[in-house]
């Protein structure tokens, strides 16, 4: 009853409002409504800035630089042989730790690179190749993080117990697991990502065909020679760096037509 009485009282007060007050609130409503088209026009501008290819280029360059730096630090500190005794681990543990700390940031940049690339393709994206593109990229990141976690566990265990770790079967097993994840499984997922990206590039033309064909060749090299060639993993970040530099240069050469066209499309 109290709620009904309160509602009835408010209704009576509203009915007795003078005409001037009602006119005032109508003017406020008109002023607020006049701002909505402007806000609707500004929304596509913000979205166009978020969708710019420059974001994909910057993310790809950041991923490539971070991953290449991490791989260089790691390869120069530890031999690629999984059966190596680990004698250099004592003098290179700080470099390895620095390399492992770069991996999460490289992964974040790679996720951003995938997202902006998919957004740039838009409706041109084929569902089949989009699934392979996204799935292989996510699997590559998962394997990269898993390998980095194994290597980080070795470093922590070495810092806690240096005497018996290098001669133990646990150290040999951890080295072998890291080597297999990086040089076999992660390399293969990187190759699948390159194949799917190159196929999408050929079909949509967001990069030149020679970059796509180079991607096919590099992917074939990764598929056939994963664990047998040292430094083979460098092919993938270098190829992503090439695509990112091209997208950045192409974006700087062209005038931004998306931002200009968006307000017209919204107002029409």
C-alpha positions as CSV (number, residue, x, y, z in Angstrom):
1,X,0.0,0.0,0.0
2,X,2.8,2.4,0.8
3,X,4.3,1.9,-2.7
4,X,0.9,2.5,-4.4
5,X,0.4,5.6,-2.3
6,X,3.8,7.0,-3.2
7,X,3.3,6.3,-6.9
8,X,-0.1,8.0,-6.8
9,X,1.4,11.1,-5.1
10,X,4.1,11.4,-7.7
11,X,1.5,11.1,-10.4
12,X,-0.5,14.0,-9.0
13,X,2.6,16.2,-8.6
14,X,3.5,15.6,-12.2
15,X,0.0,16.4,-13.3
16,X,0.1,19.8,-11.5
17,X,3.5,20.9,-13.0
18,X,3.2,24.3,-14.6
19,X,3.5,24.5,-18.3
20,X,6.8,26.5,-18.0
21,X,8.4,23.6,-16.2
22,X,7.2,21.1,-18.8
23,X,8.5,23.3,-21.6
24,X,11.9,23.5,-19.8
25,X,12.2,19.7,-19.6
26,X,11.1,19.4,-23.3
27,X,14.0,21.8,-24.2
28,X,16.4,19.7,-22.2
29,X,15.2,16.5,-24.0
30,X,15.6,18.2,-27.3
31,X,19.1,19.3,-26.4
32,X,20.1,15.8,-25.3
33,X,18.6,14.3,-28.4
34,X,20.5,16.7,-30.6
35,X,23.8,15.4,-29.1
36,X,23.0,11.8,-30.0
37,X,23.7,12.0,-33.8
38,X,27.0,13.7,-33.0
39,X,27.9,10.9,-30.6
40,X,26.8,8.3,-33.2
41,X,29.1,10.0,-35.7
42,X,32.1,10.0,-33.3
43,X,31.7,6.3,-32.6
44,X,32.8,5.1,-36.1
45,X,35.7,7.5,-35.9
46,X,37.0,5.8,-32.7
47,X,36.3,2.4,-34.2
48,X,38.2,3.3,-37.4
49,X,41.2,4.4,-35.3
50,X,41.1,1.0,-33.4
51,X,40.9,-0.9,-36.7
52,X,43.8,0.9,-38.4
53,X,46.3,-1.5,-40.0
54,X,49.0,0.5,-38.2
55,X,48.0,-1.3,-35.0
56,X,48.6,-4.7,-36.6
57,X,52.0,-3.5,-38.0
58,X,53.2,-2.2,-34.6
59,X,52.0,-5.3,-32.8
60,X,53.7,-7.6,-35.4
61,X,57.0,-5.6,-35.2
62,X,56.9,-5.7,-31.4
63,X,56.3,-9.4,-31.3
64,X,59.1,-10.1,-33.8
65,X,61.6,-7.9,-32.0
66,X,60.8,-9.4,-28.6
67,X,60.8,-13.0,-29.8
68,X,64.0,-12.6,-31.8
69,X,65.7,-11.0,-28.9
70,X,64.6,-13.8,-26.6
71,X,65.7,-16.5,-29.0
72,X,69.1,-14.9,-29.5
73,X,69.7,-14.6,-25.8
74,X,68.6,-18.2,-25.2
75,X,70.5,-19.7,-28.1
76,X,73.7,-17.9,-27.3
77,X,73.4,-19.0,-23.7
78,X,72.4,-22.7,-24.1
79,X,73.3,-25.2,-26.8
80,X,70.4,-26.5,-28.8
81,X,71.4,-30.1,-28.1
82,X,69.0,-31.6,-25.6
83,X,71.6,-34.0,-24.3
84,X,74.1,-31.2,-23.5
85,X,75.4,-31.3,-19.9
86,X,74.3,-27.8,-19.1
87,X,77.8,-26.6,-18.0
88,X,77.1,-23.1,-19.3
89,X,74.0,-22.8,-17.3
90,X,75.8,-21.3,-14.3
91,X,77.3,-18.4,-16.3
92,X,74.2,-17.7,-18.4
93,X,71.3,-18.1,-16.0
94,X,70.6,-14.3,-15.9
95,X,70.5,-14.1,-19.7
96,X,68.1,-17.0,-19.9
97,X,65.9,-15.4,-17.2
98,X,65.8,-12.2,-19.3
99,X,64.9,-14.1,-22.4
100,X,62.1,-15.9,-20.6
101,X,60.7,-12.6,-19.3
102,X,60.4,-11.3,-22.8
103,X,58.2,-14.3,-23.9
104,X,54.9,-13.1,-22.2
105,X,55.2,-9.7,-23.8
106,X,55.9,-11.2,-27.2
107,X,52.8,-13.4,-26.7
108,X,50.6,-10.4,-25.9
109,X,51.8,-8.6,-29.0
110,X,51.2,-11.6,-31.1
111,X,47.6,-11.9,-29.9
112,X,47.1,-8.2,-30.7
113,X,48.6,-8.9,-34.2
114,X,46.2,-11.7,-34.8
115,X,43.2,-9.7,-33.6
116,X,43.9,-6.7,-35.7
117,X,44.6,-8.7,-38.8
118,X,41.3,-10.5,-38.5
119,X,39.5,-7.2,-38.0
120,X,41.2,-5.8,-41.1
121,X,40.0,-8.7,-43.2
122,X,36.5,-8.3,-42.0
123,X,33.9,-9.9,-44.3
124,X,36.6,-11.1,-46.7
125,X,37.7,-13.7,-44.1
126,X,37.0,-17.3,-45.1
127,X,35.6,-19.3,-42.2
128,X,37.8,-22.4,-42.9
129,X,41.1,-20.5,-43.2
130,X,40.1,-18.2,-40.4
131,X,39.6,-21.2,-38.1
132,X,43.0,-22.6,-39.1
133,X,44.6,-19.2,-38.8
134,X,43.3,-18.5,-35.3
135,X,43.7,-22.0,-34.0
136,X,47.3,-22.4,-35.2
137,X,48.2,-19.0,-33.7
138,X,46.7,-19.8,-30.3
139,X,48.3,-23.3,-30.3
140,X,51.7,-21.7,-31.2
141,X,51.4,-19.3,-28.3
142,X,50.3,-22.1,-25.9
143,X,53.3,-24.2,-26.9
144,X,55.7,-21.2,-26.6
145,X,54.4,-20.5,-23.1
146,X,54.7,-24.2,-22.1
147,X,58.3,-24.3,-23.3
148,X,59.2,-21.1,-21.5
149,X,57.6,-22.5,-18.3
150,X,59.7,-25.6,-18.6
151,X,62.9,-23.6,-19.1
152,X,61.9,-21.3,-16.2
153,X,61.4,-24.3,-14.0
154,X,64.9,-25.5,-14.8
155,X,66.4,-22.1,-13.9
156,X,64.5,-22.0,-10.6
157,X,65.6,-25.6,-9.7
158,X,69.2,-24.8,-10.6
159,X,69.1,-21.7,-8.3
160,X,67.8,-23.8,-5.5
161,X,70.0,-26.9,-5.9
162,X,73.0,-26.5,-8.1
163,X,75.0,-29.6,-7.0
164,X,72.9,-32.5,-8.2
165,X,70.7,-31.0,-10.8
166,X,73.0,-31.1,-13.8
167,X,73.8,-34.8,-13.3
168,X,70.2,-35.8,-12.6
169,X,67.7,-37.5,-15.0
170,X,65.2,-34.7,-14.2
171,X,67.4,-32.1,-15.8
172,X,67.9,-34.3,-18.9
173,X,64.2,-34.9,-19.1
174,X,63.3,-31.2,-18.8
175,X,65.9,-30.2,-21.5
176,X,64.4,-32.8,-23.8
177,X,60.8,-31.7,-23.2
178,X,61.8,-28.1,-23.9
179,X,63.7,-29.0,-27.0
180,X,60.8,-31.1,-28.4
181,X,58.1,-28.5,-27.7
182,X,60.0,-25.7,-29.3
183,X,61.7,-27.4,-32.3
184,X,59.0,-29.9,-33.2
185,X,55.5,-28.9,-32.1
186,X,55.7,-25.1,-31.9
187,X,57.6,-24.9,-35.2
188,X,54.9,-27.0,-36.9
189,X,52.2,-24.7,-35.6
190,X,54.1,-21.7,-36.8
191,X,54.3,-23.3,-40.2
192,X,50.5,-23.9,-40.3
193,X,50.0,-20.3,-39.2
194,X,52.2,-19.1,-42.1
195,X,50.4,-21.3,-44.6
196,X,46.9,-20.1,-43.5
197,X,48.0,-16.5,-43.4
198,X,49.7,-16.7,-46.9
199,X,46.6,-18.4,-48.3
200,X,44.4,-15.6,-46.9
201,X,46.8,-13.0,-48.3
202,X,46.6,-14.6,-51.8
203,X,42.8,-14.6,-51.7
204,X,42.3,-11.2,-50.3
205,X,45.4,-9.3,-51.4
206,X,46.1,-7.5,-48.1
207,X,49.8,-8.2,-48.8
208,X,51.7,-8.7,-52.1
209,X,51.8,-12.2,-53.6
210,X,55.5,-12.5,-53.3
211,X,55.3,-12.2,-49.5
212,X,52.6,-14.9,-49.5
213,X,54.7,-17.2,-51.7
214,X,57.7,-16.6,-49.4
215,X,55.5,-17.6,-46.5
216,X,54.6,-20.9,-48.3
217,X,58.3,-21.6,-48.9
218,X,59.3,-20.8,-45.3
219,X,56.4,-22.8,-43.9
220,X,57.6,-25.8,-46.0
221,X,61.1,-25.3,-44.6
222,X,59.7,-25.3,-41.1
223,X,57.6,-28.4,-41.7
224,X,60.4,-30.5,-43.1
225,X,63.4,-29.5,-41.0
226,X,62.0,-28.6,-37.6
227,X,64.5,-30.3,-35.2
228,X,67.4,-30.8,-37.5
229,X,68.5,-27.2,-38.3
230,X,69.7,-24.8,-35.6
231,X,68.1,-21.3,-35.6
232,X,65.3,-22.6,-37.8
233,X,62.8,-21.0,-35.4
234,X,64.0,-17.5,-36.4
235,X,62.3,-17.9,-39.8
236,X,58.8,-17.3,-38.2
237,X,59.4,-14.0,-36.4
238,X,61.4,-12.7,-39.4
239,X,58.5,-13.4,-41.7
240,X,56.0,-11.7,-39.3
241,X,58.4,-8.8,-39.2
242,X,58.4,-8.6,-43.0
243,X,54.6,-8.5,-43.2
244,X,54.3,-6.0,-40.4
245,X,56.8,-3.6,-42.0
246,X,55.0,-3.8,-45.3
247,X,51.6,-3.1,-43.7
248,X,53.1,-0.1,-41.8
249,X,54.7,1.3,-45.0
250,X,51.5,0.7,-47.0
251,X,49.4,2.4,-44.4
252,X,51.7,5.4,-44.2
253,X,51.6,5.8,-48.0
254,X,47.8,5.7,-48.3
255,X,45.5,8.5,-47.0
256,X,43.2,7.3,-44.2
257,X,39.9,6.8,-46.1
258,X,38.1,4.9,-43.4
259,X,37.9,7.8,-41.0
260,X,36.6,10.2,-43.7
261,X,34.0,7.8,-44.9
262,X,32.6,6.8,-41.6
263,X,30.7,10.0,-40.7
264,X,29.0,10.1,-44.1
265,X,27.9,6.5,-43.8
266,X,26.5,7.2,-40.3
267,X,24.6,10.3,-41.2
268,X,23.0,8.9,-44.4
